[in-house]
Amino acid sequence: MSVPEDMDRDGGRHRKMVETHSARFHSRELGIARAPGRVNLIGEHTDYNGLPVFPMAVDRDIAAVFAPRKDRQIILINTDPVFAERSFQIEESIPSYSTGDWGNYCKAAVQGLLDFFRQKRRSVDRFRGFEATFDGNIPSAAGMSSSSALVVLCALIFLAVNDLDLHTTVEGKLELADLLAGAEHYVGTQGGGMDQAISLMGRSGHAVKIDFFPLQIRPAPLPDDYSIVVADSTVKAAKTAEALDKYNRRPIECRLAAAVLKKTLSDRFGREVPVALLGDLNEHRLAVPEGEIWTIADAAFHEHPYHLEEIAAILGQKPEKTAHLYCQRRDGTIFPQPTEGFKLQQRYRHVIDEGRRVEQSVQALETGDIHGFGRLMNRSHESCRDLYEISCQELERLVQISREAGAVGSRLTGAGFGGCTVSLVENNRVESFVEHVIQAFYRHYLKRDDRDFGSLIFPCRAADGASIDRAGIRAEI
C-alpha cells in the first residue's frame, strides 16, 4: 500500500487505517480525508447567540480512508475497537442510534445533506453509500470538537463518493459549514456553527474570527514566539441525555432573555424591534444608539432567577405558550424549569461581554498586544465560571496552576462542564510549563501516575481546515 507523504507524518497512523480497512473490505482505490478539531481561544457560547467566536483549527484530527459503494449502504469501522462497527441505509429519514452513539454523527451529516439537496429539488434516489475506516487523535469529550470534526469528515466523504463539489470554494465551505451546523442538531445539541466552520475554514498560523448571520471569517495571525498549550481536565463532557440537558439549558435561557429584551425594547419604542437572538442587540439592526440599547437592556433584568410564570407575564403570554416557543428540545419535548429558575441576567451578561471580548482579542493580536490578549482570556474564563456556570472544580484548579506556571492567559475551552483548558505560553517556557502542570495538577491534584502525559497536555499549532483526496491511497489486498 502507498500513502501520500503529506498525509502520513504521524508514524504510520494512516497505514494502520489502510490495514484495518483492507482486513474488512476489498477496496483497492481508497480516498483519504481529514477534519481537524479545534480549540476556541475566546468567545464561549456566543455562536448560537449570533455573536462572533475566535477559534483555531488544531494539528489533531479525525481521519478516514474510504471507498464508494454501488448500493445505498454506509458502513463505518474504526481502528479503535471501543467504537463498534456501524452501518445504515441512505433513506429519506434516517433513524438515529441511541444518544451518544458515534454513528449518529455520520448519520447527522448524511441526513443534513439529503435534506439540503431535497430542498434544492435535486433527486436523492441515486446517491450511493460508502465504506470508511476512521482514526482520531483528538481527545474525545474534551471540548476540542471531535464530534463536529467527525460530522464534517463524513459530509466530505459523502460528497466525494457522489461527485458533489459543495466544499471546493470559500463560499461553498461557508455554505457547507452553515448546513452542517443545523445538521448536527440531529444528535440533540443546540449549538451554533463555530465547530463546523473552523474545521472547514481553519488556516495555518492563524486564529479565525467567525461571525454569523451571515457566516463570515477573518483570520488573525498568532504570534510566532508563543504557543497554545492544551491541557485535559480528564472530566469528560458526556453525551448522555442528562448532560445534553445541562448544556441545552443555556441556549434556552438565552432565547428567553432575548424574548424579554425584545418585549422591553418594543414597549419602550412603540414598535416591534427585530430581536430574535442576543446578538441582534446592535445599533445597525435596531436603529437605536448603542448606549441607549445597553442602558435599557441592563435595566431589564433582575439578578435572581426567573420562574416561567414571571417570564410569561412579562411577554403577555400564558406559561404554556412561553414554554412552547422558547423551551422546546429538538425532539419537541419541553425542557423543564430548573429548580432555582432560569438565570436570564447572568446568561445575558456573559454573552454580551464575551462578544465584546472577541472583538478586543482580534485587535490585540493584530496589534501585537499579547499580554492584553492574555488578560481577555482570563476574564473570559471568570465569566464562564461565574455567569454562565460551565466550569467545574477540576477546570478551576487546572487554570489556577496554569497561571502559576507562567501562562499569559488561561481558560476553559469548549462547551464546558469538563474538557480542556487553553493557555498562552511563551515558547521558551513551554517545556517548564508542561512539567509544572504535570506535577501540580496530574500527579499531585489528580493523583495520577501515568508514565506518559503526552495525550493529556500538549502544545498545538493552528492548522489548515479539512481536506480530502478522492484517490490518495492504493491498497494492496
C-alpha positions in Angstrom: 0.0 0.0 0.0 1.1 3.6 -0.6 0.1 6.7 1.4 0.8 10.3 0.2 3.8 11.6 2.2 2.0 14.8 3.2 -0.8 12.7 4.8 1.4 10.3 6.7 3.5 12.5 9.0 2.4 10.8 12.2 4.3 7.5 12.3 2.0 5.2 10.3 -1.4 6.2 11.6 -2.8 6.3 8.1 -1.1 3.0 7.3 -3.0 1.5 10.2 -6.3 2.7 8.8 -5.5 1.1 5.4 -4.6 -2.2 7.1 -7.7 -2.1 9.2 -9.8 -1.2 6.1 -8.3 -3.9 4.0 -8.9 -6.6 6.6 -12.7 -5.8 6.5 -13.3 -4.6 2.9 -12.0 -5.3 -0.6 -11.5 -1.8 -2.0 -8.3 -1.2 -4.0 -8.5 2.5 -4.7 -9.1 4.4 -1.4 -9.7 8.1 -0.8 -8.3 9.7 2.3 -9.7 12.6 4.2 -9.1 14.5 7.5 -11.0 17.1 9.5 -9.3 18.9 12.4 -10.5 19.5 15.9 -10.4 23.0 17.3 -9.8 25.0 20.4 -11.7 28.1 21.0 -9.4 30.8 22.2 -12.2 33.1 23.3 -15.9 33.6 22.6 -17.6 30.8 24.5 -21.3 30.1 23.9 -21.6 33.2 21.7 -22.1 31.4 18.4 -25.7 30.3 18.8 -26.5 33.8 20.1 -25.4 35.4 16.8 -22.1 36.8 18.2 -18.6 36.1 17.0 -16.1 33.4 18.2 -12.4 33.2 17.9 -11.1 29.6 17.5 -8.3 27.9 15.7 -8.2 24.6 14.0 -5.5 22.4 15.6 -3.0 19.9 14.3 -5.0 17.0 15.7 -7.8 15.5 13.6 -10.1 12.7 12.7 -9.1 11.0 9.5 -10.6 8.2 7.3 -9.8 6.1 4.4 -12.9 5.4 2.3 -14.3 3.9 -0.9 -17.6 4.3 -2.7 -20.1 1.5 -2.7 -22.5 0.6 -5.5 -25.5 0.4 -3.2 -27.0 2.9 -0.7 -25.4 1.4 2.4 -22.9 3.2 4.6 -20.5 1.1 6.7 -18.3 2.6 9.4 -15.4 1.0 11.2 -12.7 2.4 13.5 -9.2 1.5 14.3 -10.2 1.8 18.0 -12.2 -1.2 19.0 -14.1 0.9 21.5 -16.1 2.2 18.6 -18.0 -0.8 17.2 -18.9 -1.2 13.5 -22.0 0.8 12.4 -24.0 0.5 9.2 -27.1 2.1 7.9 -29.0 2.8 4.7 -29.4 6.1 2.9 -33.2 6.8 3.1 -35.4 9.8 3.4 -35.5 9.9 7.2 -32.6 8.1 8.8 -33.4 6.8 12.3 -30.8 7.6 15.0 -28.9 5.3 17.2 -29.2 5.7 21.0 -28.0 9.0 22.4 -24.2 9.4 22.4 -23.5 6.7 19.8 -20.6 7.6 17.5 -22.6 6.5 14.4 -25.1 9.3 14.9 -22.5 11.9 13.8 -22.2 10.3 10.4 -26.0 10.0 10.2 -26.3 13.7 11.1 -24.0 14.7 8.1 -25.8 12.4 5.6 -29.3 13.4 6.8 -28.4 17.1 6.6 -27.0 16.8 3.1 -30.1 14.8 2.0 -32.4 17.5 3.3 -30.3 20.2 1.6 -30.3 18.6 -1.8 -34.0 17.7 -1.5 -34.7 21.4 -0.8 -32.7 22.2 -3.9 -35.1 19.9 -5.8 -32.3 17.5 -6.6 -33.1 13.8 -6.7 -31.5 11.9 -3.9 -32.6 8.5 -5.1 -29.3 7.8 -6.9 -26.9 8.8 -4.0 -24.6 5.9 -3.2 -23.1 4.9 0.1 -19.5 4.3 1.2 -17.4 2.2 3.5 -14.9 4.0 5.7 -12.3 3.4 8.3 -11.7 6.1 10.9 -8.9 7.0 13.3 -8.7 10.1 15.5 -6.1 11.7 17.8 -8.4 14.5 19.1 -9.2 13.8 22.8 -12.8 12.8 22.9 -15.3 14.6 25.2 -12.7 17.1 26.0 -14.1 20.3 24.4 -12.0 20.1 21.2 -14.9 19.3 19.0 -14.1 15.8 17.9 -17.8 15.2 17.3 -18.1 18.1 14.8 -14.9 17.1 13.1 -16.5 13.7 12.5 -19.6 15.3 11.1 -17.5 17.4 8.7 -15.4 14.4 7.7 -18.5 12.2 6.9 -20.0 15.1 4.9 -16.9 15.4 2.8 -16.8 11.7 2.2 -20.4 11.6 1.2 -20.0 14.5 -1.2 -16.8 12.9 -2.7 -18.3 9.5 -3.4 -21.3 11.1 -5.1 -19.2 13.5 -7.2 -20.5 16.6 -5.5 -18.4 19.7 -5.0 -20.2 21.8 -2.5 -17.0 22.4 -0.5 -14.4 23.4 -3.1 -14.7 27.2 -2.8 -14.7 29.6 0.1 -18.4 30.3 -0.5 -19.1 26.6 -0.7 -17.3 25.9 2.5 -19.2 28.6 4.3 -22.5 27.2 2.9 -21.5 23.7 4.0 -20.5 24.9 7.5 -23.9 26.5 7.9 -25.7 23.4 6.6 -23.7 21.1 9.0 -24.3 23.3 12.0 -28.0 22.7 11.5 -27.5 19.1 10.7 -25.7 18.4 14.0 -28.9 19.2 15.8 -29.7 15.6 14.8 -27.7 14.4 17.7 -29.6 16.5 20.2 -27.3 19.5 20.8 -28.5 23.1 20.2 -25.2 24.7 19.4 -24.1 27.3 16.8 -21.9 27.0 13.8 -18.4 27.6 15.2 -17.2 24.0 15.3 -18.1 23.1 11.7 -16.9 26.4 10.3 -13.4 26.3 11.9 -13.0 22.6 10.9 -13.6 23.5 7.3 -12.0 27.0 7.3 -9.0 26.8 9.6 -5.8 28.5 8.5 -2.3 27.5 9.4 -0.7 30.0 11.8 -3.9 31.9 12.4 -6.9 32.0 14.7 -10.1 32.8 12.8 -12.8 35.2 13.9 -16.1 33.8 12.8 -19.2 35.9 12.5 -22.7 34.5 12.0 -25.8 35.6 10.1 -24.3 35.7 7.6 -21.4 33.4 8.2 -18.1 35.2 7.6 -14.4 34.7 8.6 -11.5 36.9 9.4 -8.1 35.3 10.1 -5.8 36.9 12.6 -2.1 35.9 13.0 -0.9 34.1 16.1 2.4 35.2 17.5 5.4 33.1 16.4 7.0 33.2 19.8 4.0 32.0 21.8 2.3 28.6 21.8 -1.2 27.5 22.7 -1.0 24.6 25.2 -4.0 22.4 25.6 -4.5 20.5 28.9 -7.2 18.0 29.5 -9.0 18.2 32.9 -9.9 14.5 32.4 -13.5 15.3 33.2 -15.4 14.1 30.2 -18.3 16.2 28.8 -20.6 13.2 28.4 -23.2 13.0 25.6 -25.9 11.4 27.8 -29.4 12.9 27.8 -28.8 14.4 31.3 -25.5 16.0 30.1 -27.2 17.3 26.9 -29.9 19.0 29.1 -27.2 20.6 31.2 -25.7 22.0 28.0 -29.0 22.9 26.3 -30.3 24.8 29.3 -28.0 27.7 28.3 -29.4 28.3 24.8 -32.9 28.1 26.2 -32.1 30.7 28.9 -30.6 32.9 26.1 -33.7 32.6 24.0 -35.8 33.6 27.0 -33.5 36.6 27.7 -33.8 37.7 24.0 -37.6 37.4 24.2 -37.7 39.6 27.3 -35.4 42.2 25.7 -37.5 42.2 22.5 -40.7 42.9 24.5 -38.9 45.5 26.7 -37.4 47.4 23.8 -40.6 47.1 21.7 -42.7 48.6 24.5 -40.1 51.4 25.0 -40.0 52.5 21.4 -43.6 51.8 20.5 -42.7 49.5 17.6 -41.7 45.9 17.2 -37.9 45.6 17.3 -36.2 42.8 15.3 -34.6 40.8 18.2 -34.5 37.0 17.9 -31.0 36.5 19.3 -28.9 38.4 21.9 -26.6 39.2 19.0 -29.3 41.3 17.4 -28.8 43.9 20.1 -26.8 46.4 18.0 -27.3 49.9 16.6 -27.3 48.9 13.0 -30.1 46.3 13.4 -32.3 48.2 15.9 -31.7 51.8 14.6 -31.2 52.9 18.2 -27.9 54.4 19.6 -25.7 51.7 21.1 -25.6 53.4 24.5 -29.3 53.6 24.8 -29.7 49.9 23.9 -27.4 48.9 26.8 -29.0 51.2 29.3 -32.4 49.7 28.6 -31.1 46.1 28.3 -29.0 46.2 31.5 -32.1 47.5 33.5 -34.4 44.9 32.0 -33.3 42.0 34.3 -33.1 41.4 38.0 -30.3 39.3 39.4 -32.3 36.5 41.0 -33.6 33.7 38.7 -36.9 33.8 36.9 -39.7 31.3 37.0 -41.6 30.6 33.8 -44.8 32.3 35.1 -42.9 35.6 35.6 -41.3 35.5 32.1 -44.7 34.7 30.6 -46.3 37.7 32.4 -43.6 40.0 31.0 -44.3 38.6 27.5 -48.0 38.9 27.9 -48.5 35.1 27.4 -49.6 32.0 29.1 -46.8 30.0 30.6 -47.7 27.1 28.2 -47.1 29.3 25.2 -43.8 30.6 26.5 -42.6 27.1 27.1 -43.7 26.0 23.7 -42.0 29.0 21.9 -38.7 29.0 23.8 -38.2 25.9 25.9 -38.5 23.1 23.4 -35.8 20.4 23.0 -35.0 19.2 19.5 -37.4 16.2 19.9 -40.3 18.6 20.7 -40.4 17.9 24.4 -40.4 20.8 26.8 -37.3 21.5 28.8 -38.4 21.6 32.5 -37.9 24.7 34.6 -34.8 24.4 36.7 -35.5 24.1 40.4 -33.9 27.5 41.1 -35.4 29.1 38.0 -33.9 30.5 34.7 -30.9 32.7 35.1 -31.6 35.3 32.4 -29.5 38.2 33.7 -26.3 36.1 34.2 -26.5 34.5 30.8 -27.2 37.8 29.0 -24.3 39.5 30.8 -21.9 36.7 29.8 -22.9 36.5 26.2 -22.8 40.3 25.5 -19.5 40.8 27.3 -17.9 37.7 25.7 -18.9 39.0 22.3 -17.0 42.3 23.0 -14.0 40.3 24.3 -13.8 38.5 20.9 -13.6 41.9 19.1 -11.0 43.1 21.5 -9.0 39.9 21.2 -8.7 40.2 17.4 -7.5 43.8 17.8 -5.0 42.7 20.4 -3.4 40.0 18.2 -3.4 42.3 15.1 -1.6 45.0 17.1 0.8 42.6 18.9 -0.7 43.2 22.3 -0.1 39.6 23.5 -0.5 40.4 27.2 -3.7 42.2 26.5 -5.0 39.1 24.8 -4.0 37.0 27.8 -5.9 39.3 30.1 -9.0 38.9 27.9 -8.6 35.1 28.1 -8.6 35.3 31.9 -11.6 37.5 32.0 -13.4 35.1 29.7 -12.8 32.2 32.0 -14.1 34.1 35.0 -17.3 34.9 33.1 -17.7 31.3 32.0 -17.3 30.3 35.7 -19.4 32.9 37.4 -22.1 33.9 34.9 -22.5 31.0 32.5 -21.6 28.4 35.2 -19.9 25.9 32.8 -16.7 25.3 34.8 -16.0 22.6 37.4 -13.6 22.1 40.2 -11.0 20.3 38.1 -11.0 23.1 35.5 -10.7 25.7 38.1 -7.6 24.1 39.6 -6.1 23.5 36.2 -6.5 27.1 35.2 -5.0 28.3 38.6 -2.0 26.0 38.2 -1.5 27.1 34.6 -1.4 30.7 35.5 1.0 29.9 38.3 3.2 28.1 35.8 3.6 31.1 33.7 0.7 31.2 31.3 0.0 34.7 30.0 -3.7 33.7 29.8 -5.5 30.5 30.6 -9.2 29.5 30.3 -11.6 26.6 29.7 -12.4 26.0 26.1 -15.5 24.4 24.5 -18.9 23.7 26.0 -17.5 23.4 29.5 -18.6 21.0 32.3 -15.2 19.4 31.8 -12.9 19.1 28.9 -9.8 21.1 28.3 -8.1 24.4 29.0 -6.1 26.5 26.6 -3.1 28.5 27.9 -1.0 31.1 26.1 2.7 30.4 26.9 6.0 31.8 25.6 7.8 29.2 23.5 10.9 29.3 25.7 8.7 28.4 28.7 6.6 25.7 27.2 8.7 22.8 28.5 8.9 24.1 32.1 5.2 25.0 31.9 4.2 21.5 30.9 6.3 19.9 33.5 4.9 22.1 36.2 1.3 21.3 35.2 2.0 17.6 35.1 3.5 17.7 38.6 1.0 20.0 40.2 -2.2 19.0 38.5 -2.0 15.5 37.2 0.4 13.9 39.7 -0.5 15.9 42.9 -4.1 17.0 42.4 -5.5 14.1 40.4 -3.1 11.5 41.9 -2.3 10.0 38.5 0.9 8.1 38.0 0.9 7.8 34.2 4.3 7.3 32.6 3.3 9.4 29.6 1.1 12.5 29.9 1.5 13.5 26.2 -2.1 12.7 25.4 -3.3 15.0 28.3 -1.2 18.1 27.9 0.4 19.3 24.7 1.2 22.4 22.7 -0.7 22.6 19.4 -0.3 24.6 16.2 -3.0 26.3 14.2 -3.7 24.1 11.3 -5.5 24.3 7.9 -9.1 23.1 7.6 -10.4 19.8 6.4 -9.0 18.2 3.2 -9.8 15.3 1.0 -8.1 13.3 -1.7 -10.5 11.1 -3.5 -7.9 8.6 -4.7 -5.0 9.2 -2.4 -4.1 5.6 -1.5 -3.7 2.3 -3.3 -4.3 -0.7 -1.0 -2.6 -4.0 -1.7 -5.0 -6.7 -0.8 
